[in-house]
Structures are given as C-alpha cells and as structure tokens.
Amino acid sequence: MRLYFYYIIFINVLSFVLYGLDKFAAKINIRRIKEKVLLNISIFGGVYGAFIGMYLFHHKTRKKLFIGVNYTCFIILKKPLIEVR
C-alpha cells in the first residue's frame, strides 16, 4: 500500500508540472505537450494534480473533454485512495 501512495504522489506532482509547462509553452509559442499525454496522465492517477494545475494555471478549463475526463477519473479514483488510509 505504501508503494501505491508514493505512486499517487509522484503521478500527481508530474501531472501538475506538465500542466504548468504546457501553459508556459502556450504563452511563449514553443512546442506544446500533447493533449493525449495530459489526458493519459489523469487516467493513470494524476487527476488531482491535473485539477490543481488546470485551475491554478487557468489551462484547458474550457475544454469539455478535459473536464469530463478529469471528473470521471476523480470519481473512479476517489474510492481506492480512501481505502489506502
């Protein structure tokens, strides 16, 4: 269970950083992170970092696909996270 906890921490920090980097790249017009990567990281457990990154950086908040995927992942992943405690 401890390994799962560390994985969740790692994947969420990574997700948060990727949203921040993508927002920064969008502002200065350099190569962006693919949407597929951002969505997959949410699916694999980084939904909490994705939500924080989306709303802190105001990034991808108007895209219904991102909102839908993140809310769905949040609902699915909420139960296993509670059981880890």
Order of alpha helices (4+ residues) and beta strands (2+ residues): alpha-alpha-alpha-alpha
